[in-house]
Amino acid sequence: MALTKGTIVRRQKIVVIACACLQRIKIPIAHLQSLPLPILLFKVQSLGYVDARLLVESKPDRDDTAAYARWLVSQNSWGILTNVVSFSDGVPGKGTGVPYFYLTTLDPTARNALKDHRSSLAISEYPLGTCSNADPESPVCAKITLTGRLVLLEANSKEAEFARTALFTKHPEMKGWPKGHDFHVFKLEIEDIFMINWFGGPKPLTVDQYLKYKM
């Protein structure tokens, strides 16, 4: 049996959704079932099936704004922060809502943040494969922008240690990135949230409501 677009396999609350820009892909179910749960999420990508997306939780009701926003951030692995960047808000299944980044000062994203902290992270539901046939710009395909301050974390702090664990769990390749390229851990201190997940304009959501929601 093979996993194709639209097939959903539930295993201990883990939802496996495979997609490849609406094209079929094949992933042996037996192999997925043999993986330990802590590494099941994102494992398919490391096997070379880069278009597959694995979701820890199914999509919330679109009227539950805080739940939807937190789901959208925790399930995604990249967004736009001046440039395309990878991020993580926690280890799989334990997202905090706060995006962490592993950035090099060779890139203007990090270099500029050291001078001016004002930043915004834009994230789309489209890469998750849960928008069906909707266009990425359609209100039916959710998008969220987190605006705030992109700050450098103290390298030896407990938060930086947490961030590295969250980032390296979600993006294992980061561990091998060149030490001489001046990579540092940053986080986005969220000050404002803009989200659209249906027709009718942005959903009202405060930062406090967003961060206090329990996943």
C-alpha positions in Angstrom: 0.0 0.0 0.0 1.3 3.5 -0.9 0.5 6.9 0.5 -0.8 9.3 -2.2 -2.2 12.8 -2.2 -5.4 13.0 -0.2 -4.7 9.8 1.8 -4.7 10.4 5.6 -3.2 7.9 8.0 -4.0 8.5 11.7 -1.6 7.0 14.2 -1.7 8.1 17.9 -3.1 11.5 16.9 -0.5 12.0 14.1 -2.1 12.9 10.8 0.0 12.1 7.8 -0.9 14.3 4.8 1.1 13.7 1.6 1.1 16.3 -1.2 3.3 17.3 -4.1 1.7 20.4 -5.5 -1.4 18.3 -6.3 0.8 15.6 -7.9 1.0 12.0 -6.6 3.8 10.8 -4.5 4.4 7.3 -3.0 5.6 6.6 0.6 5.5 3.1 2.0 3.1 3.0 4.9 5.0 0.1 6.5 8.2 2.3 6.7 6.3 5.1 8.4 4.8 2.7 10.9 8.2 1.4 11.8 9.5 4.9 12.8 9.6 5.9 16.5 7.0 8.6 17.2 9.5 11.3 18.3 11.1 11.3 14.8 8.2 10.4 12.6 7.3 14.0 12.0 9.4 15.4 9.2 11.2 12.1 8.7 9.7 11.6 5.3 11.5 14.7 4.1 14.9 13.3 5.2 14.1 10.2 3.1 14.1 12.3 0.0 10.3 12.7 -0.3 10.7 16.5 0.1 7.1 17.3 -1.0 5.5 15.3 1.7 4.1 17.1 4.8 3.4 15.4 8.1 1.1 17.1 10.5 0.9 16.5 14.3 -2.6 17.8 14.6 -5.5 18.0 12.2 -6.8 21.4 11.0 -8.9 23.2 13.7 -12.2 24.8 13.1 -11.6 28.1 11.2 -13.8 30.0 13.7 -11.4 29.1 16.6 -9.0 31.9 15.7 -6.3 31.3 18.3 -6.3 27.5 17.6 -6.1 28.1 13.9 -3.2 30.6 14.2 -1.2 28.4 16.5 -1.8 25.3 14.3 -0.7 27.3 11.2 2.6 28.4 12.8 3.4 25.1 14.5 2.8 22.9 11.5 4.8 25.0 9.1 8.6 24.9 8.8 9.4 28.0 6.7 8.1 31.4 5.9 9.1 34.9 4.5 11.2 37.1 6.8 12.6 39.5 4.2 14.0 36.3 2.6 12.8 32.7 2.8 13.7 31.3 6.2 13.3 28.1 8.1 11.9 28.4 11.6 10.5 26.4 14.5 8.2 27.3 17.5 9.1 24.1 19.4 9.6 20.4 19.1 6.8 18.6 17.1 3.6 18.5 19.1 4.8 21.1 21.6 4.8 24.4 19.8 5.0 27.6 21.9 3.8 30.0 19.1 7.1 31.9 19.3 9.1 31.5 16.1 12.9 30.8 16.4 15.4 31.1 13.6 19.0 30.0 12.9 20.3 32.8 10.8 23.7 33.8 9.4 25.0 37.4 9.4 26.2 36.8 5.8 22.5 37.2 4.9 20.9 40.7 5.2 18.0 39.3 7.2 20.1 38.7 10.3 22.5 41.6 9.6 19.7 44.1 9.3 18.0 42.8 12.4 21.1 43.6 14.5 20.6 47.3 13.5 16.8 47.5 13.3 14.7 44.8 15.1 11.4 45.6 13.3 10.4 42.5 11.4 7.4 40.4 10.2 7.1 36.7 9.4 4.6 35.7 6.7 3.4 32.1 6.7 0.9 30.3 4.3 -1.2 27.2 4.8 -0.5 26.2 1.2 2.8 24.3 1.8 0.9 22.0 4.3 -1.2 20.6 1.5 -4.5 21.3 3.3 -5.9 24.0 0.9 -7.3 21.5 -1.5 -7.5 23.2 -5.0 -7.6 26.7 -3.6 -5.1 29.3 -4.9 -2.5 30.4 -2.3 -3.9 33.9 -2.4 -7.5 32.7 -1.8 -8.9 33.5 1.7 -9.8 29.9 1.9 -6.1 29.1 2.1 -5.0 30.7 5.4 -2.2 33.0 5.8 -0.7 34.7 8.9 1.7 37.6 9.4 3.4 37.9 12.8 4.9 41.4 13.3 7.3 42.4 16.0 11.0 42.5 16.9 13.6 40.0 15.6 16.1 39.7 18.4 19.4 37.8 18.9 19.4 35.3 21.8 22.2 35.0 24.2 24.2 32.0 23.0 24.4 30.3 26.4 20.9 31.1 27.6 18.3 28.4 28.4 16.0 29.9 25.8 18.8 29.6 23.1 19.3 26.0 24.1 15.5 25.4 23.8 15.5 27.1 20.4 18.4 25.1 19.1 16.6 21.9 20.1 13.4 23.0 18.5 15.2 24.1 15.3 17.5 21.1 14.9 14.6 18.7 15.6 12.6 20.2 12.8 15.5 21.0 10.5 18.2 18.4 11.2 20.4 19.7 8.3 21.1 22.8 10.3 23.4 21.0 12.7 25.9 20.5 9.8 25.8 24.1 8.5 29.3 25.7 8.4 30.5 27.0 11.8 32.4 29.7 10.1 29.3 31.3 8.5 28.4 33.0 11.8 25.0 31.4 12.4 23.1 32.6 15.5 19.7 31.9 17.1 17.1 34.6 16.8 13.5 34.9 17.9 10.5 37.0 16.9 9.0 38.9 19.8 5.5 39.1 18.5 3.7 42.5 18.8 0.8 42.1 16.3 -1.0 39.3 14.4 -2.8 39.5 11.1 -4.5 36.3 9.9 -7.0 35.5 7.2 -8.5 32.0 7.0 -11.8 32.7 5.3 -13.8 35.4 3.5 -14.6 38.6 5.4 -11.3 40.0 6.2 -8.7 39.4 9.0 -9.8 37.6 12.2 -9.4 39.6 15.4 -6.7 38.0 17.5 -4.5 39.6 20.3 -0.9 38.4 21.0 -2.1 37.4 24.5 -4.9 35.2 23.1 -2.4 33.7 20.7 0.3 32.9 23.2 -2.0 31.6 25.9 -3.8 29.1 23.7 -3.0 25.6 24.8 -2.1 23.2 22.0 
